[in-house]
């Protein structure tokens, strides 16, 4: 138990390391349509919620796009095709249903956001969850910045 708490502390400390305000970013987010289980590698389908949380307390940000890619890097669809403004401390979410297995186990989203003036970078993550009979699985992935403009 202490080891789990230590790992959680390290993760939270790493997330707290913030480079400062930026005007725009492109963020890669791992998203899993399914994971494999058992010796026969059977797919366990998952619903995914991609969230963009504006953590700036004073500046709105605009999510320009959220594009959904499959395991081979092919664009499946645009989850946010029109710019969406997120007020300070507000969030935007998009859901990829459990029945949509097109992305595969290596799916991803690319989130593009911008602000009129430098803002605290948002928290961009995906939460995956799936249940079947009496089994359930859930986990979170964090976005990784690909590009940014100070």
DSSP file (Angstrom, degrees, kcal/mol; ACC not computed):
  #  RESIDUE AA STRUCTURE BP1 BP2  ACC     N-H-->O    O-->H-N    N-H-->O    O-->H-N    TCO  KAPPA ALPHA  PHI   PSI    X-CA   Y-CA   Z-CA
    1    1 A X     >        0   0    0      0, 0.0     4,-2.3     0, 0.0     5,-0.2   0.000 360.0 360.0 360.0 -42.6    0.0    0.0    0.0
    2    2 A X  H  >  +     0   0    0      1,-0.2     4,-2.4     2,-0.2     5,-0.1   0.875 360.0  54.2 -62.1 -36.0    2.8    2.4    0.8
    3    3 A X  H  > S+     0   0    0      2,-0.2     4,-2.5     1,-0.2    -1,-0.2   0.913 107.5  49.9 -64.1 -42.2    4.4    1.7   -2.5
    4    4 A X  H  > S+     0   0    0      1,-0.2     4,-2.5     2,-0.2    -2,-0.2   0.918 111.6  48.4 -61.7 -44.3    1.1    2.6   -4.3
    5    5 A X  H  X S+     0   0    0     -4,-2.3     4,-2.3     2,-0.2    -2,-0.2   0.887 110.5  51.6 -64.0 -38.7    0.9    5.9   -2.3
    6    6 A X  H  X S+     0   0    0     -4,-2.4     4,-2.3     2,-0.2    -2,-0.2   0.936 111.0  47.2 -62.5 -46.5    4.5    6.7   -3.2
    7    7 A X  H  X S+     0   0    0     -4,-2.5     4,-2.5     1,-0.2    -2,-0.2   0.914 111.1  51.8 -61.3 -43.0    3.9    6.1   -6.9
    8    8 A X  H  X S+     0   0    0     -4,-2.5     4,-2.6     1,-0.2    -1,-0.2   0.908 109.1  51.1 -60.1 -41.8    0.8    8.2   -6.7
    9    9 A X  H  X S+     0   0    0     -4,-2.3     4,-2.3     2,-0.2    -2,-0.2   0.899 109.7  49.3 -61.7 -42.2    2.8   11.0   -5.1
   10   10 A X  H  X S+     0   0    0     -4,-2.3     4,-2.3     2,-0.2    -2,-0.2   0.917 112.0  48.8 -63.4 -43.7    5.5   10.9   -7.8
   11   11 A X  H  X S+     0   0    0     -4,-2.5     4,-2.2     2,-0.2    -2,-0.2   0.932 112.6  47.4 -62.4 -46.6    2.8   11.0  -10.5
   12   12 A X  H  X S+     0   0    0     -4,-2.6     4,-1.7     1,-0.2    -1,-0.2   0.885 111.4  51.1 -64.3 -38.1    1.1   14.0   -8.9
   13   13 A X  H  X S+     0   0    0     -4,-2.3     4,-0.9     2,-0.2    -1,-0.2   0.903 109.8  49.9 -64.7 -40.6    4.4   15.8   -8.4
   14   14 A X  H >< S+     0   0    0     -4,-2.3     3,-0.5     1,-0.2    -2,-0.2   0.889 110.8  49.6 -65.3 -38.4    5.2   15.3  -12.1
   15   15 A X  H 3< S+     0   0    0     -4,-2.2    -1,-0.2     1,-0.2    -2,-0.2   0.826 105.4  58.3 -68.8 -30.1    1.8   16.6  -13.1
   16   16 A X  H 3< S+     0   0    0     -4,-1.7     2,-0.7    -5,-0.2    -1,-0.2   0.719  79.5 100.4 -73.5 -20.1    2.3   19.6  -10.9
   17   17 A X    <<  -     0   0    0     -4,-0.9     2,-0.4    -3,-0.5    -3,-0.0  -0.560  58.1-177.7 -68.7 111.8    5.5   20.6  -12.7
   18   18 A X        -     0   0    0     -2,-0.7     3,-0.1     1,-0.1    -2,-0.1  -0.952  28.1-154.9-123.0 130.7    4.2   23.3  -15.0
   19   19 A X        -     0   0    0     -2,-0.4     2,-0.2     1,-0.3    -1,-0.1   0.659  53.4-101.0 -80.1 -16.6    6.3   25.2  -17.6
   20   20 A X        -     0   0    0    101,-0.0   101,-0.3     2,-0.0    -1,-0.3  -0.571  57.3 -26.6 120.5 174.9    4.1   28.3  -17.6
   21   21 A X        -     0   0    0     -2,-0.2     2,-0.3    99,-0.1    99,-0.2  -0.235  55.1-177.2 -64.6 146.9    1.4   30.0  -19.7
   22   22 A X  E     -A  119   0A   0     97,-2.6    97,-2.9    95,-0.1   128,-0.3  -0.930  29.1-137.5-137.8 162.8    1.2   29.3  -23.4
   23   23 A X  E    S-     0   0A   0    126,-3.3    92,-2.5     1,-0.3     2,-0.3   0.760  82.1  -2.6 -93.7 -28.6   -1.1   30.5  -26.3
   24   24 A X  E     -AB 114 149A   0    125,-1.4   125,-2.6    90,-0.3     2,-0.3  -0.991  58.4-174.5-161.2 155.5   -1.7   27.2  -28.0
   25   25 A X  E     -AB 113 148A   0     88,-1.9    88,-2.2    -2,-0.3     2,-0.5  -0.983  21.2-143.3-147.1 156.6   -0.9   23.5  -28.0
   26   26 A X  E     -AB 112 147A   0    121,-2.4   120,-3.3    -2,-0.3   121,-1.4  -0.999  30.1-166.2-117.3 125.2   -1.4   20.3  -29.9
   27   27 A X  E     -AB 111 145A   0     84,-3.2    84,-3.0    -2,-0.5     2,-0.4  -0.950  14.1-147.3-123.1 130.1   -1.8   17.4  -27.5
   28   28 A X  E     -AB 110 144A   0    116,-3.1   116,-2.9    -2,-0.4     2,-0.4  -0.810  17.6-171.1 -92.4 131.0   -1.7   13.7  -28.2
   29   29 A X  E     -AB 109 143A   0     80,-2.8    80,-2.3    -2,-0.4     2,-0.2  -0.973  19.9-133.0-127.4 117.7   -4.0   11.5  -26.0
   30   30 A X  E     -A  108   0A   0    112,-0.5     2,-0.4    -2,-0.4    78,-0.3  -0.497  28.2-175.8 -65.2 133.7   -3.8    7.7  -26.0
   31   31 A X        -     0   0    0     76,-2.3     2,-0.6    -2,-0.2    76,-0.4  -0.999  12.8-152.2-135.0 130.2   -7.4    6.3  -26.2
   32   32 A X        -     0   0    0     -2,-0.4    73,-0.2     1,-0.2     3,-0.1  -0.906  14.8-175.2-108.7 117.7   -8.2    2.6  -26.0
   33   33 A X  S    S-     0   0    0     71,-2.2    13,-2.9    -2,-0.6     2,-0.3   0.801  81.7 -12.3 -71.6 -30.2  -11.3    1.2  -27.8
   34   34 A X  E     -F   45   0B   0     70,-0.4     2,-0.3    11,-0.3    -1,-0.3  -0.984  58.8-144.4-160.8 162.0  -10.5   -2.1  -26.2
   35   35 A X  E     -F   44   0B   0      9,-1.7     9,-3.4    -2,-0.3     2,-0.3  -0.868  30.5-112.5-123.6 162.9   -7.8   -4.0  -24.3
   36   36 A X  E     -F   43   0B   0     -2,-0.3     2,-0.3     7,-0.2     7,-0.2  -0.734  32.6-179.9-100.7 147.1   -7.0   -7.7  -24.6
   37   37 A X  E   > +F   42   0B   0      5,-2.3     5,-2.3    -2,-0.3     3,-0.2  -0.975  39.1  23.4-142.1 156.8   -7.6  -10.3  -21.9
   38   38 A X  T > 5S-     0   0    0     -2,-0.3     3,-1.3     3,-0.2    -2,-0.0   0.042  94.8 -67.5  79.4 169.6   -7.1  -14.0  -21.5
   39   39 A X  T 3 5S+     0   0    0      1,-0.3    -1,-0.2     2,-0.1     0, 0.0   0.747 132.5  54.6 -66.4 -24.9   -4.7  -16.4  -23.3
   40   40 A X  T 3 5S-     0   0    0     -3,-0.2    -1,-0.3     2,-0.0    -2,-0.1   0.303 110.0-120.5 -94.1   9.8   -6.6  -16.0  -26.5
   41   41 A X  T < 5 -     0   0    0     -3,-1.3     2,-0.3     1,-0.2    -3,-0.2   0.931  41.5-174.5  51.2  53.7   -6.3  -12.2  -26.5
   42   42 A X  E   < -F   37   0B   0     -5,-2.3    -5,-2.3     1,-0.1     2,-0.2  -0.608  26.6-113.0 -77.8 136.6  -10.0  -11.5  -26.5
   43   43 A X  E     -F   36   0B   0     -2,-0.3     2,-0.6    -7,-0.2    -7,-0.2  -0.499  20.2-156.3 -72.9 137.5  -10.9   -7.9  -26.8
   44   44 A X  E     -F   35   0B   0     -9,-3.4    -9,-1.7    -2,-0.2    -1,-0.0  -0.954  24.4-133.3-110.8 107.5  -12.6   -6.2  -23.8
   45   45 A X  E     -F   34   0B   0     -2,-0.6     2,-0.4   -11,-0.2   -11,-0.3  -0.295  24.2-166.3 -69.9 145.5  -14.5   -3.3  -25.2
   46   46 A X        -     0   0    0    -13,-2.9     2,-0.4    52,-0.2    84,-0.2  -0.968  19.8-136.0-132.2 143.8  -14.2    0.1  -23.5
   47   47 A X  E     -G  129   0C   0     82,-3.2    82,-2.4    -2,-0.4     2,-0.4  -0.785  27.9-153.8 -89.2 144.7  -16.0    3.4  -23.5
   48   48 A X  E     -GH 128  96C   0     48,-2.5    48,-3.3    -2,-0.4     2,-0.5  -0.979  12.7-164.7-126.2 134.7  -13.7    6.4  -23.6
   49   49 A X  E     -GH 127  95C   0     78,-2.6    78,-2.6    -2,-0.4     2,-0.6  -0.976   9.0-158.9-114.8 119.3  -14.3    9.9  -22.4
   50   50 A X  E     -GH 126  94C   0     44,-2.8    44,-2.1    -2,-0.5     2,-0.4  -0.873  16.1-168.7 -97.6 124.7  -11.8   12.5  -23.6
   51   51 A X  E     -GH 125  93C   0     74,-3.1    74,-2.1    -2,-0.6     2,-0.5  -0.931  19.8-166.7-121.2 138.7  -11.7   15.6  -21.4
   52   52 A X  E     -GH 124  92C   0     40,-2.7    40,-2.3    -2,-0.4     2,-0.6  -0.978  15.8-167.2-119.6 113.9  -10.1   19.0  -21.8
   53   53 A X  E     -GH 123  91C   0     70,-3.0    70,-2.2    -2,-0.5     2,-0.9  -0.902  15.2-143.6-109.4 115.5  -10.2   20.8  -18.5
   54   54 A X        +     0   0    0     36,-2.5    35,-0.9    -2,-0.6    68,-0.1  -0.671  20.5 178.7 -77.0 108.7   -9.4   24.5  -18.5
   55   55 A X        +     0   0    0     -2,-0.9     2,-0.3    65,-0.3    -1,-0.2   0.448  44.9 110.0 -92.9  -1.2   -7.4   25.0  -15.3
   56   56 A X        -     0   0    0     64,-0.4    33,-0.9     3,-0.2     5,-0.1  -0.592  58.2-153.9 -74.3 134.9   -6.8   28.8  -15.9
   57   57 A X  S    S+     0   0    0     -2,-0.3    -1,-0.1    31,-0.2    31,-0.1   0.516  87.3  23.5 -88.2  -4.4   -8.8   30.8  -13.4
   58   58 A X  S    S+     0   0    0      1,-0.2     2,-0.5    29,-0.1    30,-0.1   0.601 107.6  69.0-131.7 -21.6   -9.1   33.9  -15.6
   59   59 A X        -     0   0    0     28,-0.1    -3,-0.2    61,-0.0    30,-0.2  -0.894  63.9-139.5-116.4 130.7   -8.7   33.1  -19.3
   60   60 A X        -     0   0    0     -2,-0.5    56,-0.4    28,-0.1     2,-0.3  -0.532  19.4-154.6 -75.9 150.2  -11.0   31.2  -21.6
   61   61 A X  E     -C   86   0A   0     25,-2.2    25,-3.5    -2,-0.2     2,-0.5  -0.862   7.1-135.2-120.4 161.6   -9.5   28.8  -24.1
   62   62 A X  E     -CD  85 114A   0     52,-3.4    52,-2.3    -2,-0.3     2,-0.8  -0.974   6.2-145.7-119.8 122.2  -10.8   27.5  -27.4
   63   63 A X  E     -CD  84 113A   0     21,-3.1    21,-2.4    -2,-0.5    50,-0.3  -0.787  16.3-173.6 -82.4 114.5  -10.6   23.9  -28.4
   64   64 A X  E     -     0   0A   0     48,-2.2     2,-0.3    -2,-0.8    49,-0.2   0.883  60.5 -17.8 -78.7 -41.2  -10.1   24.1  -32.1
   65   65 A X  E     - D   0 112A   0     47,-1.5    47,-2.6    19,-0.1     2,-0.4  -0.988  41.2-156.8-162.3 154.4  -10.4   20.4  -32.9
   66   66 A X  E     -ED  80 111A   0     14,-1.2    13,-2.6    -2,-0.3    14,-1.5  -0.934  23.8-169.0-133.5 112.9  -10.3   16.9  -31.4
   67   67 A X  E     -ED  78 110A   0     43,-2.3    43,-2.2    -2,-0.4     2,-0.5  -0.859  11.5-144.0-107.9 138.3   -9.5   14.3  -34.1
   68   68 A X  E     -ED  77 109A   0      9,-2.9     8,-3.3    -2,-0.4     9,-1.3  -0.889  18.8-172.5-107.4 123.6   -9.8   10.5  -33.5
   69   69 A X  E     -ED  75 108A   0     39,-3.4    39,-1.9    -2,-0.5     6,-0.2  -0.832  16.0-129.9-116.2 150.7   -7.3    8.2  -35.0
   70   70 A X    >   -     0   0    0      4,-2.3     3,-2.1    -2,-0.3    34,-0.2  -0.266  43.2 -84.7 -88.1-177.6   -7.1    4.4  -35.2
   71   71 A X  T 3  S+     0   0    0     32,-1.5    33,-0.1    31,-0.3    32,-0.1   0.721 129.2  53.5 -61.6 -23.0   -4.2    2.1  -34.3
   72   72 A X  T 3  S-     0   0    0      2,-0.1    -1,-0.3    31,-0.1    35,-0.1   0.347 120.6-106.2 -94.0   5.3   -2.7    2.6  -37.8
   73   73 A X  S <  S+     0   0    0     -3,-2.1     2,-0.4     1,-0.3    -2,-0.1   0.606  71.7 144.0  82.9  11.3   -2.8    6.4  -37.5
   74   74 A X        -     0   0    0      1,-0.1    -4,-2.3     2,-0.0     2,-0.4  -0.691  57.2-112.9 -86.0 135.9   -5.8    6.8  -39.9
   75   75 A X  E     -E   69   0A   0     -2,-0.4    -6,-0.3    -6,-0.2     3,-0.1  -0.530  33.5-179.8 -66.1 121.0   -8.2    9.6  -39.1
   76   76 A X  E     -     0   0A   0     -8,-3.3     2,-0.3    -2,-0.4    -7,-0.2   0.882  59.3 -39.6 -87.9 -47.4  -11.5    8.0  -38.2
   77   77 A X  E     -E   68   0A   0     -9,-1.3    -9,-2.9     3,-0.0     2,-0.7  -0.978  53.8 -97.9-171.4 164.2  -13.5   11.2  -37.5
   78   78 A X  E     -E   67   0A   0     -2,-0.3     3,-0.3   -11,-0.2   -11,-0.2  -0.846  25.8-171.4 -93.1 118.0  -13.5   14.6  -36.1
   79   79 A X  E    S+     0   0A   0    -13,-2.6     2,-0.4    -2,-0.7   -12,-0.2   0.794  86.3  26.2 -80.8 -29.6  -15.0   14.6  -32.6
   80   80 A X  E     +E   66   0A   0    -14,-1.5   -14,-1.2     1,-0.1    -1,-0.3  -0.937  67.6 163.1-132.1 109.8  -14.9   18.4  -32.4
   81   81 A X        +     0   0    0     -2,-0.4     2,-0.4    -3,-0.3    -1,-0.1   0.715  63.5  54.7-100.3 -25.1  -15.1   20.0  -35.8
   82   82 A X  S    S-     0   0    0      1,-0.0   -19,-0.1   -17,-0.0    -1,-0.1  -0.880  99.2 -95.6-109.4 141.8  -16.1   23.5  -34.8
   83   83 A X        -     0   0    0     -2,-0.4     2,-0.4   -21,-0.1   -19,-0.2  -0.255  39.5-160.1 -56.1 139.9  -14.2   25.6  -32.3
   84   84 A X  E     -C   63   0A   0    -21,-2.4   -21,-3.1    -4,-0.1     2,-0.3  -0.990   9.5-138.6-127.9 124.4  -15.6   25.4  -28.7
   85   85 A X  E     -C   62   0A   0     -2,-0.4     2,-0.5   -23,-0.2   -23,-0.2  -0.648  12.6-159.7 -83.0 134.6  -14.8   27.9  -26.0
   86   86 A X  E     -C   61   0A   0    -25,-3.5   -25,-2.2    -2,-0.3     3,-0.1  -0.970  14.6-138.3-116.5 117.5  -14.1   26.6  -22.5
   87   87 A X    >   -     0   0    0     -2,-0.5     3,-2.2   -27,-0.2   -33,-0.2  -0.171  44.0 -66.8 -66.5 163.6  -14.6   29.1  -19.7
   88   88 A X  T 3  S+     0   0    0      1,-0.3   -31,-0.2   -30,-0.1    -1,-0.2  -0.293 123.1   3.9 -53.4 133.9  -12.1   29.4  -16.8
   89   89 A X  T 3  S+     0   0    0    -33,-0.9    -1,-0.3   -35,-0.9     2,-0.2   0.570 108.2 117.0  63.5  13.3  -12.3   26.2  -14.7
   90   90 A X    <   -     0   0    0     -3,-2.2   -36,-2.5   -36,-0.0     2,-0.3  -0.507  50.2-147.3 -98.9 173.6  -14.8   24.6  -17.1
   91   91 A X  E     -H   53   0C   0    -38,-0.2     2,-0.4    -2,-0.2   -38,-0.2  -0.960   8.4-146.7-142.3 160.6  -14.3   21.5  -19.1
   92   92 A X  E     -H   52   0C   0    -40,-2.3   -40,-2.7    -2,-0.3     2,-0.4  -0.974  19.4-172.1-123.9 138.9  -15.3   19.9  -22.4
   93   93 A X  E     -H   51   0C   0     -2,-0.4     2,-0.3   -42,-0.2   -42,-0.2  -0.980  11.1-170.4-133.6 148.1  -15.8   16.2  -22.9
   94   94 A X  E     -H   50   0C   0    -44,-2.1   -44,-2.8    -2,-0.4     2,-0.4  -0.981  16.5-144.8-130.6 146.5  -16.4   13.9  -25.9
   95   95 A X  E     -H   49   0C   0     -2,-0.3     2,-0.6   -46,-0.2   -46,-0.2  -0.932   9.2-160.4-119.0 133.3  -17.4   10.3  -25.6
   96   96 A X  E     -H   48   0C   0    -48,-3.3   -48,-2.5    -2,-0.4    -2,-0.0  -0.955  36.0-123.9-105.4 113.4  -16.4    7.4  -27.8
   97   97 A X    >   -     0   0    0     -2,-0.6     3,-1.7   -50,-0.2   -51,-0.2  -0.124  10.7-119.1 -63.3 153.6  -19.0    4.7  -27.1
   98   98 A X  T 3  S+     0   0    0      1,-0.3   -52,-0.2   -53,-0.1    -1,-0.1   0.824 113.7  60.8 -57.8 -33.2  -18.1    1.2  -25.9
   99   99 A X  T 3  S+     0   0    0      1,-0.1     2,-1.1   -54,-0.1    -1,-0.3   0.621  84.9  86.8 -72.8 -11.9  -19.7   -0.2  -29.1
  100  100 A X    <   +     0   0    0     -3,-1.7     3,-0.3     1,-0.2   -54,-0.1  -0.748  44.3 158.3 -92.8  94.2  -17.3    1.7  -31.3
  101  101 A X    >   +     0   0    0     -2,-1.1     3,-0.6     1,-0.2    -1,-0.2   0.258  40.1 107.4 -97.4  10.7  -14.2   -0.6  -31.5
  102  102 A X  T 3  S+     0   0    0      1,-0.2   -31,-0.3   -69,-0.1    -1,-0.2   0.802  72.3  58.2 -62.6 -30.9  -12.9    1.0  -34.8
  103  103 A X  T 3  S-     0   0    0     -3,-0.3   -32,-1.5   -33,-0.2     3,-0.4   0.861  92.5-159.0 -70.1 -35.2  -10.0    2.7  -33.0
  104  104 A X    X   -     0   0    0     -3,-0.6   -71,-2.2     1,-0.2     3,-1.2  -0.248  42.8 -50.9  83.0-175.4   -8.5   -0.5  -31.7
  105  105 A X  T 3  S+     0   0    0      1,-0.3    -1,-0.2   -73,-0.2   -69,-0.1   0.611 137.4  48.3 -75.4 -11.7   -6.1   -0.9  -28.8
  106  106 A X  T 3  S+     0   0    0     -3,-0.4    -1,-0.3   -76,-0.1   -74,-0.1   0.055  80.8 138.4-115.2  24.9   -3.7    1.8  -30.1
  107  107 A X    <   -     0   0    0     -3,-1.2   -76,-2.3   -76,-0.4     2,-0.3  -0.153  27.2-178.5 -66.3 164.2   -6.3    4.5  -30.9
  108  108 A X  E     -AD  30  69A   0    -39,-1.9   -39,-3.4   -78,-0.3     2,-0.4  -0.984  21.4-139.1-156.6 163.3   -5.5    8.2  -30.1
  109  109 A X  E     -AD  29  68A   0    -80,-2.3   -80,-2.8    -2,-0.3     2,-0.5  -0.959  10.0-149.9-123.3 148.1   -6.9   11.7  -30.2
  110  110 A X  E     -AD  28  67A   0    -43,-2.2   -43,-2.3    -2,-0.4     2,-0.5  -0.982  15.9-163.2-118.1 119.8   -5.1   14.8  -31.2
  111  111 A X  E     -AD  27  66A   0    -84,-3.0   -84,-3.2    -2,-0.5     2,-0.5  -0.883   4.6-167.6-107.1 128.9   -6.5   17.9  -29.4
  112  112 A X  E     +AD  26  65A   0    -47,-2.6   -48,-2.2    -2,-0.5   -47,-1.5  -0.973  15.5 166.6-115.4 128.9   -5.7   21.4  -30.6
  113  113 A X  E     -AD  25  63A   0    -88,-2.2   -88,-1.9    -2,-0.5     2,-0.3  -0.940   8.8-179.3-136.8 160.4   -6.5   24.4  -28.4
  114  114 A X  E     -AD  24  62A   0    -52,-2.3   -52,-3.4    -2,-0.3     2,-0.3  -0.971  10.5-154.7-152.5 164.3   -5.6   28.1  -28.3
  115  115 A X  E     -     0   0A   0    -92,-2.5   -54,-0.1    -2,-0.3     4,-0.1  -0.962  29.5-120.8-139.7 156.4   -6.2   31.2  -26.3
  116  116 A X  E    S+     0   0A   0    -56,-0.4     2,-0.3    -2,-0.3   -93,-0.1   0.812 102.1  12.5 -68.6 -29.3   -6.1   34.9  -27.1
  117  117 A X  E    S-     0   0A   0    -95,-0.1   -95,-0.1   -94,-0.1    -1,-0.1  -0.939 111.0 -62.5-140.0 163.3   -3.3   35.5  -24.6
  118  118 A X  E     +     0   0A   0     -2,-0.3     2,-0.3   -97,-0.1   -95,-0.2  -0.162  61.1 176.7 -52.9 134.3   -1.1   33.1  -22.7
  119  119 A X  E     -A   22   0A   0    -97,-2.9   -97,-2.6   -99,-0.1     2,-0.2  -0.892  40.3 -84.1-134.2 161.0   -3.0   30.8  -20.4
  120  120 A X        -     0   0    0     -2,-0.3   -64,-0.4   -99,-0.2   -65,-0.3  -0.508  58.4-105.3 -62.5 131.7   -2.3   27.8  -18.1
  121  121 A X        -     0   0    0   -101,-0.3   -66,-0.1    -2,-0.2    -1,-0.1  -0.357  39.5-116.1 -61.2 138.8   -2.2   24.7  -20.3
  122  122 A X        -     0   0    0    -68,-0.1     2,-0.6     1,-0.1   -68,-0.2  -0.271  22.5-107.2 -71.5 161.1   -5.4   22.6  -19.8
  123  123 A X  E     -G   53   0C   0    -70,-2.2   -70,-3.0    19,-0.0     2,-0.5  -0.819  39.0-170.1 -83.8 122.8   -5.4   19.1  -18.4
  124  124 A X  E     +G   52   0C   0     -2,-0.6    19,-3.0   -72,-0.2     2,-0.3  -0.975  20.9 142.1-120.5 120.0   -6.1   16.8  -21.3
  125  125 A X  E     -GI  51 142C   0    -74,-2.1   -74,-3.1    -2,-0.5     2,-0.4  -0.942  39.3-132.8-149.8 167.5   -6.8   13.2  -20.5
  126  126 A X  E     -GI  50 141C   0     15,-2.3    15,-2.6    -2,-0.3     2,-0.5  -0.991  11.3-156.8-127.5 138.1   -8.9   10.2  -21.4
  127  127 A X  E     -GI  49 140C   0    -78,-2.6   -78,-2.6    -2,-0.4     2,-0.4  -0.970  11.6-165.3-113.8 123.1  -10.9    7.9  -19.1
  128  128 A X  E     +GI  48 139C   0     11,-2.9    11,-2.0    -2,-0.5     2,-0.3  -0.886  11.9 170.3-109.6 140.2  -11.6    4.4  -20.3
  129  129 A X  E     +GI  47 138C   0    -82,-2.4   -82,-3.2    -2,-0.4     2,-0.3  -0.994   5.4 170.4-148.7 142.2  -14.2    2.1  -18.6
  130  130 A X  E     - I   0 137C   0      7,-2.4     7,-2.4    -2,-0.3     2,-0.4  -0.990   7.9-169.5-150.2 145.0  -15.8   -1.2  -19.5
  131  131 A X  E     + I   0 136C   0     -2,-0.3     2,-0.3     5,-0.2     5,-0.2  -0.991   7.7 171.9-135.5 144.8  -18.0   -3.7  -17.7
  132  132 A X  E >   - I   0 135C   0      3,-2.6     3,-3.3    -2,-0.4     2,-0.1  -0.929  65.0 -41.2-152.8 127.6  -19.1   -7.1  -18.6
  133  133 A X  T 3  S-     0   0    0     -2,-0.3     0, 0.0     1,-0.3     0, 0.0  -0.343 126.6 -23.6  51.3-119.0  -20.9   -9.5  -16.3
  134  134 A X  T 3  S+     0   0    0     -2,-0.1     2,-0.3    -3,-0.1    -1,-0.3   0.257 121.0  96.6-103.7  12.3  -19.3   -9.0  -12.9
  135  135 A X  E <   +I  132   0C   0     -3,-3.3    -3,-2.6     2,-0.0     2,-0.3  -0.758  46.2 172.8-102.5 149.0  -16.0   -7.7  -14.4
  136  136 A X  E     -I  131   0C   0     -2,-0.3     2,-0.3    -5,-0.2    -5,-0.2  -0.993  10.5-172.5-150.4 152.6  -15.0   -4.1  -14.8
  137  137 A X  E     +I  130   0C   0     -7,-2.4    -7,-2.4    -2,-0.3     2,-0.3  -0.995   8.6 167.9-144.7 142.7  -12.0   -2.1  -15.8
  138  138 A X  E     +I  129   0C   0     -2,-0.3     2,-0.3    -9,-0.2    -9,-0.2  -0.981   4.8 156.3-152.8 147.6  -11.2    1.6  -15.8
  139  139 A X  E     -I  128   0C   0    -11,-2.0   -11,-2.9    -2,-0.3     2,-0.4  -0.977  28.2-126.7-163.4 166.3   -8.1    3.7  -16.2
  140  140 A X  E     -I  127   0C   0     -2,-0.3     2,-0.4   -13,-0.2   -13,-0.2  -0.931  12.7-161.6-122.8 142.2   -6.9    7.1  -17.2
  141  141 A X  E     -I  126   0C   0    -15,-2.6   -15,-2.3    -2,-0.4     2,-0.3  -0.943  15.8-135.5-119.8 149.2   -4.3    8.3  -19.8
  142  142 A X  E     -I  125   0C   0     -2,-0.4  -112,-0.5   -17,-0.2   -17,-0.2  -0.773  19.9-114.9-102.9 145.8   -2.7   11.7  -19.9
  143  143 A X  E     -B   29   0A   0    -19,-3.0     2,-0.4    -2,-0.3  -114,-0.2  -0.409  22.7-145.8 -73.4 154.8   -2.2   13.8  -22.9
  144  144 A X  E     -B   28   0A   0   -116,-2.9  -116,-3.1    -2,-0.1     2,-0.3  -0.992  19.6-118.5-125.1 128.5    1.3   14.6  -24.1
  145  145 A X  E     +B   27   0A   0     -2,-0.4  -118,-0.2  -118,-0.2     3,-0.1  -0.473  30.6 175.5 -69.6 127.9    2.2   18.0  -25.7
  146  146 A X  E     +     0   0A   0   -120,-3.3     2,-0.3     1,-0.4  -119,-0.2   0.785  69.8   1.1 -96.2 -39.8    3.4   17.6  -29.3
  147  147 A X  E     +B   26   0A   0   -121,-1.4  -121,-2.4     2,-0.0    -1,-0.4  -0.989  65.0 179.2-147.5 150.8    3.7   21.3  -30.2
  148  148 A X  E     -B   25   0A   0     -2,-0.3     2,-0.5  -123,-0.2  -123,-0.2  -0.995  20.1-146.0-154.0 155.8    3.1   24.6  -28.4
  149  149 A X  E      B   24   0A   0   -125,-2.6  -126,-3.3    -2,-0.3  -125,-1.4  -0.983 360.0 360.0-121.4 119.8    3.3   28.3  -28.9
  150  150 A X              0   0    0     -2,-0.5   -32,-0.1  -128,-0.3    -1,-0.1   0.501 360.0 360.0 -64.9 360.0    4.4   30.5  -25.9
